[in-house]
C-alpha cells in the first residue's frame, strides 16, 4: 500500500479514542494525516477503505471521501 496515493479517508470514533485509533491505523500500515477528537484522517484507495471497515476495532465509520 502506498499511503501517498488515493483519496482522503476519515475514520471516526468515540470522543477520546482518537489516539488509540491512530495507533491502530499505524499498526495496519496507514499514516495519520489529521487527528481530531472524534476521528483520524488518512489516505488510501477504495479497497483500503473497505478493508478498514472490516478490520478496525475502535472505529465507528470509515468514510471514503471523493475528490
DAMO-V208932 format. One line per field, one symbol per residue. ss: DSSP state (a for helix, b for strand, c for the rest). phi: phi as a letter, one per 40 degrees, with the letter a starting at -180 (. if undefined). psi: psi as a letter, one per 40 degrees, with the letter a starting at -180 (. if undefined). A space follows every 10 residues. Layout:
ss->???
phi->???
psi->???
This chain:
ss->ccccccbbbb bbcccccaaa aaaaaaaccc cccbbbccbb bbbbcaaaaa aaaaaccccc bbbbccc
phi->.cccbhbcbb bcacdgbccc ccccccccgb ccbabbdbib cabacdcccc ccdcbccccc bbbcccc
psi->hheeiaiihh hiiiheeddd dddddddeei hheihidfih iaiaiddddd ddddehdeid ihhhhi.
